[in-house]
Each structure stands twice: as C-alpha cells, then as structure tokens.
Amino acid sequence: MAALLADLPSTRLREVTSATAHYIAGVLDRETMMQIVEQICAAASLTEGARVQTLRGTAQGVMLRVLEDGRILWRTTEGTELIALPEALMPAKPGT
C-alpha cells in the first residue's frame, strides 16, 4: 500500500499503512479500512471557517487562515489556537 500511495505526505501515508495493516491483521473489517483510506486520500480543500480535525480525530476545531508558509492556523473547540501542516488536518466528519 505504501508503494501505491507514495505521493501522499508522510503523516497521511503512515495512517493509510496503519489502516491496511490492521485490516490484514483482522482488527478492521474491509469496509472500515476502505472508509479510512478514502477519507485520508481525499484531497482536503480547506478554507477559512471550515471545520477540521486531526487525522486520528483526537482534536477538532475551525480553520482560521493559511499562513504565508502554507501552514494552517486553526482553533480547537476548547479555544486553543494551533498551527499545523495541511497534511496533518482533514475536514471534520459531519455531525461532529
């Protein structure tokens, strides 16, 4: 899987590889693994005001703006402002 998706940023590639390894080990069913891979591979078109979350979904918030160097300034639901690389965030799941 890593060879097929080598063009993904390293953080996303690690998550995809982990999901496929869990599927092979029998921890994840095929449908769940496919959902994870599709979600991570989807090109995130993040814009100001978009709801975002970390790749593992441990933190959620709102995108504030893209900085000059391409990193993203975002505010967590707890109110903390953080800076992240675009490949470390993805659109939040609906209803979260």
N, CA and C atoms as an extended XYZ file, in Angstrom:
288
Properties=species:S:1:pos:R:3:atomname:S:1:resname:S:1:resid:I:1 pbc="F F F"
N         0.823       -1.183        0.000 N   MET     1
C         0.000        0.000        0.000 CA  MET     1
C         0.870        1.251        0.000 C   MET     1
N         1.960        1.207        0.747 N   ALA     2
C         2.845        2.368        0.813 CA  ALA     2
C         3.417        2.704       -0.557 C   ALA     2
N         3.729        1.693       -1.357 N   ALA     3
C         4.278        1.935       -2.688 CA  ALA     3
C         3.234        2.546       -3.617 C   ALA     3
N         1.980        2.118       -3.483 N   LEU     4
C         0.914        2.657       -4.325 CA  LEU     4
C         0.612        4.119       -4.022 C   LEU     4
N         0.750        4.500       -2.767 N   LEU     5
C         0.383        5.848       -2.344 CA  LEU     5
C         1.588        6.655       -1.893 C   LEU     5
N         2.733        6.412       -2.503 N   ALA     6
C         3.979        7.061       -2.099 CA  ALA     6
C         3.940        8.579       -2.242 C   ALA     6
N         3.019        9.111       -3.048 N   ASP     7
C         2.950       10.557       -3.228 CA  ASP     7
C         2.208       11.266       -2.092 C   ASP     7
N         1.622       10.521       -1.171 N   LEU     8
C         0.951       11.130       -0.014 CA  LEU     8
C         1.981       11.700        0.951 C   LEU     8
N         1.625       12.773        1.663 N   PRO     9
C         2.520       13.265        2.716 CA  PRO     9
C         2.763       12.154        3.744 C   PRO     9
N         3.905       12.184        4.391 N   SER    10
C         4.301       11.090        5.281 CA  SER    10
C         3.290       10.818        6.392 C   SER    10
N         2.671       11.844        6.943 N   THR    11
C         1.695       11.634        8.012 CA  THR    11
C         0.499       10.849        7.513 C   THR    11
N        -0.010       11.220        6.356 N   ARG    12
C        -1.167       10.518        5.791 CA  ARG    12
C        -0.783        9.109        5.336 C   ARG    12
N         0.414        8.959        4.777 N   LEU    13
C         0.876        7.639        4.346 CA  LEU    13
C         0.963        6.685        5.539 C   LEU    13
N         1.458        7.187        6.661 N   ARG    14
C         1.546        6.363        7.863 CA  ARG    14
C         0.167        5.892        8.318 C   ARG    14
N        -0.835        6.775        8.261 N   GLU    15
C        -2.194        6.419        8.667 CA  GLU    15
C        -2.807        5.380        7.721 C   GLU    15
N        -2.591        5.558        6.417 N   VAL    16
C        -3.116        4.597        5.440 CA  VAL    16
C        -2.455        3.236        5.633 C   VAL    16
N        -1.146        3.244        5.817 N   THR    17
C        -0.423        1.996        6.042 CA  THR    17
C        -0.908        1.301        7.306 C   THR    17
N        -1.145        2.072        8.351 N   SER    18
C        -1.646        1.512        9.609 CA  SER    18
C        -3.022        0.879        9.418 C   SER    18
N        -3.903        1.581        8.699 N   ALA    19
C        -5.253        1.050        8.477 CA  ALA    19
C        -5.210       -0.256        7.680 C   ALA    19
N        -4.382       -0.307        6.651 N   THR    20
C        -4.308       -1.537        5.864 CA  THR    20
C        -3.667       -2.676        6.671 C   THR    20
N        -2.683       -2.350        7.492 N   ALA    21
C        -2.061       -3.382        8.341 CA  ALA    21
C        -3.078       -3.931        9.346 C   ALA    21
N        -3.914       -3.055        9.907 N   HIS    22
C        -4.945       -3.510       10.838 CA  HIS    22
C        -5.971       -4.399       10.123 C   HIS    22
N        -6.268       -4.079        8.873 N   TYR    23
C        -7.178       -4.920        8.089 CA  TYR    23
C        -6.558       -6.303        7.864 C   TYR    23
N        -5.281       -6.325        7.470 N   ILE    24
C        -4.599       -7.595        7.223 CA  ILE    24
C        -4.532       -8.427        8.500 C   ILE    24
N        -4.337       -7.763        9.638 N   ALA    25
C        -4.252       -8.471       10.926 CA  ALA    25
C        -5.620       -8.932       11.429 C   ALA    25
N        -6.680       -8.468       10.770 N   GLY    26
C        -8.016       -8.883       11.170 CA  GLY    26
C        -8.657       -7.999       12.217 C   GLY    26
N        -8.032       -6.870       12.526 N   VAL    27
C        -8.575       -5.949       13.526 CA  VAL    27
C        -9.684       -5.083       12.933 C   VAL    27
N        -9.542       -4.711       11.670 N   LEU    28
C       -10.541       -3.894       10.977 CA  LEU    28
C       -11.222       -4.718        9.893 C   LEU    28
N       -12.518       -4.450        9.692 N   ASP    29
C       -13.197       -5.080        8.561 CA  ASP    29
C       -12.887       -4.272        7.303 C   ASP    29
N       -13.148       -4.864        6.155 N   ARG    30
C       -12.794       -4.241        4.873 CA  ARG    30
C       -13.468       -2.891        4.689 C   ARG    30
N       -14.736       -2.794        5.006 N   GLU    31
C       -15.472       -1.543        4.806 CA  GLU    31
C       -14.880       -0.397        5.629 C   GLU    31
N       -14.569       -0.666        6.875 N   THR    32
C       -13.986        0.362        7.738 CA  THR    32
C       -12.622        0.790        7.213 C   THR    32
N       -11.810       -0.181        6.810 N   MET    33
C       -10.497        0.129        6.269 CA  MET    33
C       -10.621        0.987        5.019 C   MET    33
N       -11.541        0.645        4.143 N   MET    34
C       -11.745        1.414        2.913 CA  MET    34
C       -12.192        2.836        3.213 C   MET    34
N       -13.060        3.014        4.190 N   GLN    35
C       -13.507        4.353        4.578 CA  GLN    35
C       -12.335        5.193        5.073 C   GLN    35
N       -11.487        4.597        5.888 N   ILE    36
C       -10.320        5.313        6.410 CA  ILE    36
C        -9.389        5.722        5.277 C   ILE    36
N        -9.087        4.780        4.391 N   VAL    37
C        -8.177        5.062        3.282 CA  VAL    37
C        -8.761        6.139        2.366 C   VAL    37
N       -10.032        6.039        2.028 N   GLU    38
C       -10.660        7.034        1.155 CA  GLU    38
C       -10.665        8.405        1.791 C   GLU    38
N       -10.959        8.462        3.070 N   GLN    39
C       -11.013        9.744        3.769 CA  GLN    39
C        -9.635       10.396        3.818 C   GLN    39
N        -8.607        9.612        4.085 N   ILE    40
C        -7.261       10.153        4.174 CA  ILE    40
C        -6.743       10.560        2.798 C   ILE    40
N        -7.091        9.810        1.773 N   CYS    41
C        -6.614       10.111        0.423 CA  CYS    41
C        -7.363       11.255       -0.242 C   CYS    41
N        -8.528       11.571        0.275 N   ALA    42
C        -9.302       12.662       -0.323 CA  ALA    42
C        -8.531       13.967       -0.208 C   ALA    42
N        -8.495       14.696       -1.288 N   ALA    43
C        -7.811       15.986       -1.268 CA  ALA    43
C        -8.631       16.951       -0.423 C   ALA    43
N        -8.035       17.421        0.626 N   ALA    44
C        -8.733       18.327        1.532 CA  ALA    44
C        -8.652       19.746        0.983 C   ALA    44
N        -9.796       20.301        0.690 N   SER    45
C        -9.835       21.686        0.229 CA  SER    45
C       -10.260       22.541        1.421 C   SER    45
N        -9.304       22.824        2.267 N   LEU    46
C        -9.596       23.556        3.490 CA  LEU    46
C        -9.657       25.048        3.206 C   LEU    46
N       -10.709       25.674        3.689 N   THR    47
C       -10.884       27.112        3.537 CA  THR    47
C       -11.176       27.721        4.900 C   THR    47
N       -11.024       29.013        5.014 N   GLU    48
C       -11.288       29.701        6.275 CA  GLU    48
C       -12.709       29.394        6.731 C   GLU    48
N       -12.832       29.079        8.007 N   GLY    49
C       -14.132       28.770        8.583 CA  GLY    49
C       -14.530       27.312        8.485 C   GLY    49
N       -13.731       26.514        7.763 N   ALA    50
C       -14.054       25.087        7.611 CA  ALA    50
C       -13.805       24.356        8.924 C   ALA    50
N       -14.666       23.406        9.236 N   ARG    51
C       -14.467       22.562       10.413 CA  ARG    51
C       -13.419       21.523       10.061 C   ARG    51
N       -12.410       21.384       10.917 N   VAL    52
C       -11.315       20.460       10.678 CA  VAL    52
C       -11.088       19.569       11.892 C   VAL    52
N       -10.352       18.494       11.663 N   GLN    53
C        -9.941       17.614       12.749 CA  GLN    53
C        -8.575       17.043       12.418 C   GLN    53
N        -7.890       16.548       13.434 N   THR    54
C        -6.615       15.884       13.197 CA  THR    54
C        -6.888       14.556       12.499 C   THR    54
N        -5.869       13.948       11.942 N   LEU    55
C        -6.058       12.712       11.193 CA  LEU    55
C        -6.679       11.611       12.040 C   LEU    55
N        -6.302       11.523       13.279 N   ARG    56
C        -6.873       10.500       14.163 CA  ARG    56
C        -8.163       10.958       14.828 C   ARG    56
N        -8.549       12.199       14.610 N   GLY    57
C        -9.804       12.693       15.166 CA  GLY    57
C        -9.740       13.043       16.636 C   GLY    57
N        -8.539       13.188       17.182 N   THR    58
C        -8.408       13.473       18.603 CA  THR    58
C        -8.674       14.927       18.949 C   THR    58
N        -8.562       15.816       17.986 N   ALA    59
C        -8.851       17.236       18.209 CA  ALA    59
C        -9.629       17.764       17.019 C   ALA    59
N       -10.575       18.638       17.310 N   GLN    60
C       -11.397       19.238       16.262 CA  GLN    60
C       -11.453       20.736       16.475 C   GLN    60
N       -11.781       21.449       15.416 N   GLY    61
C       -11.874       22.891       15.529 CA  GLY    61
C       -12.249       23.531       14.214 C   GLY    61
N       -11.865       24.809       14.087 N   VAL    62
C       -12.207       25.605       12.912 CA  VAL    62
C       -10.931       26.205       12.340 C   VAL    62
N       -10.803       26.129       11.020 N   MET    63
C        -9.655       26.723       10.352 CA  MET    63
C        -9.800       28.233       10.344 C   MET    63
N        -8.740       28.936       10.764 N   LEU    64
C        -8.778       30.388       10.788 CA  LEU    64
C        -8.201       30.996        9.516 C   LEU    64
N        -6.992       30.538        9.129 N   ARG    65
C        -6.392       31.049        7.883 CA  ARG    65
C        -5.158       30.237        7.516 C   ARG    65
N        -4.731       30.413        6.263 N   VAL    66
C        -3.494       29.799        5.778 CA  VAL    66
C        -2.393       30.831        5.948 C   VAL    66
N        -1.320       30.454        6.616 N   LEU    67
C        -0.195       31.352        6.821 CA  LEU    67
C         0.648       31.441        5.562 C   LEU    67
N         1.550       32.433        5.507 N   GLU    68
C         2.377       32.649        4.315 CA  GLU    68
C         3.207       31.433        3.928 C   GLU    68
N         3.644       30.648        4.916 N   ASP    69
C         4.480       29.484        4.626 CA  ASP    69
C         3.663       28.233        4.312 C   ASP    69
N         2.329       28.354        4.229 N   GLY    70
C         1.472       27.241        3.862 CA  GLY    70
C         0.878       26.476        5.030 C   GLY    70
N         1.368       26.760        6.239 N   ARG    71
C         0.792       26.090        7.394 CA  ARG    71
C        -0.585       26.676        7.702 C   ARG    71
N        -1.352       25.945        8.497 N   ILE    72
C        -2.728       26.350        8.787 CA  ILE    72
C        -2.855       26.761       10.243 C   ILE    72
N        -3.441       27.929       10.468 N   LEU    73
C        -3.780       28.380       11.805 CA  LEU    73
C        -5.215       27.959       12.064 C   LEU    73
N        -5.432       27.225       13.163 N   TRP    74
C        -6.780       26.762       13.473 CA  TRP    74
C        -7.022       26.833       14.968 C   TRP    74
N        -8.295       26.903       15.361 N   ARG    75
C        -8.687       26.990       16.767 CA  ARG    75
C        -9.452       25.737       17.147 C   ARG    75
N        -9.010       25.080       18.219 N   THR    76
C        -9.687       23.878       18.688 CA  THR    76
C       -11.023       24.252       19.324 C   THR    76
N       -11.858       23.255       19.546 N   THR    77
C       -13.156       23.510       20.180 CA  THR    77
C       -12.967       24.016       21.603 C   THR    77
N       -11.807       23.757       22.207 N   GLU    78
C       -11.516       24.257       23.548 CA  GLU    78
C       -11.029       25.702       23.523 C   GLU    78
N       -10.762       26.240       22.328 N   GLY    79
C       -10.353       27.634       22.186 CA  GLY    79
C        -8.864       27.860       22.011 C   GLY    79
N        -8.078       26.818       21.977 N   THR    80
C        -6.634       26.948       21.796 CA  THR    80
C        -6.314       27.128       20.317 C   THR    80
N        -5.489       28.124       20.000 N   GLU    81
C        -5.070       28.316       18.614 CA  GLU    81
C        -3.806       27.513       18.362 C   GLU    81
N        -3.814       26.735       17.284 N   LEU    82
C        -2.700       25.874       16.920 CA  LEU    82
C        -2.299       26.120       15.475 C   LEU    82
N        -1.072       25.752       15.148 N   ILE    83
C        -0.582       25.813       13.773 CA  ILE    83
C        -0.244       24.388       13.351 C   ILE    83
N        -0.702       24.005       12.161 N   ALA    84
C        -0.469       22.648       11.676 CA  ALA    84
C        -0.142       22.666       10.193 C   ALA    84
N         0.554       21.630        9.761 N   LEU    85
C         0.758       21.436        8.331 CA  LEU    85
C        -0.566       20.996        7.723 C   LEU    85
N        -0.849       21.355        6.477 N   PRO    86
C        -2.115       20.971        5.861 CA  PRO    86
C        -2.341       19.464        5.840 C   PRO    86
N        -1.267       18.690        5.698 N   GLU    87
C        -1.440       17.242        5.653 CA  GLU    87
C        -1.751       16.632        7.013 C   GLU    87
N        -1.683       17.423        8.081 N   ALA    88
C        -1.996       16.918        9.417 CA  ALA    88
C        -3.469       17.115        9.775 C   ALA    88
N        -4.215       17.823        8.916 N   LEU    89
C        -5.631       18.091        9.172 CA  LEU    89
C        -6.484       17.581        8.019 C   LEU    89
N        -7.737       17.345        8.314 N   MET    90
C        -8.695       16.977        7.274 CA  MET    90
C       -10.050       17.551        7.678 C   MET    90
N       -10.968       17.630        6.726 N   PRO    91
C       -12.297       18.153        7.065 CA  PRO    91
C       -12.927       17.292        8.154 C   PRO    91
N       -13.609       17.933        9.096 N   ALA    92
C       -14.269       17.201       10.190 CA  ALA    92
C       -15.413       16.395        9.630 C   ALA    92
N       -15.658       15.265       10.262 N   LYS    93
C       -16.767       14.418        9.857 CA  LYS    93
C       -18.060       15.156       10.157 C   LYS    93
N       -19.067       15.055        9.279 N   PRO    94
C       -20.349       15.713        9.526 CA  PRO    94
C       -20.954       15.249       10.854 C   PRO    94
N       -21.527       16.171       11.577 N   GLY    95
C       -22.182       15.833       12.830 CA  GLY    95
C       -21.260       15.809       14.036 C   GLY    95
N       -19.972       16.216       13.849 N   THR    96
C       -19.058       16.242       14.976 CA  THR    96
C       -18.742       17.647       15.395 C   THR    96
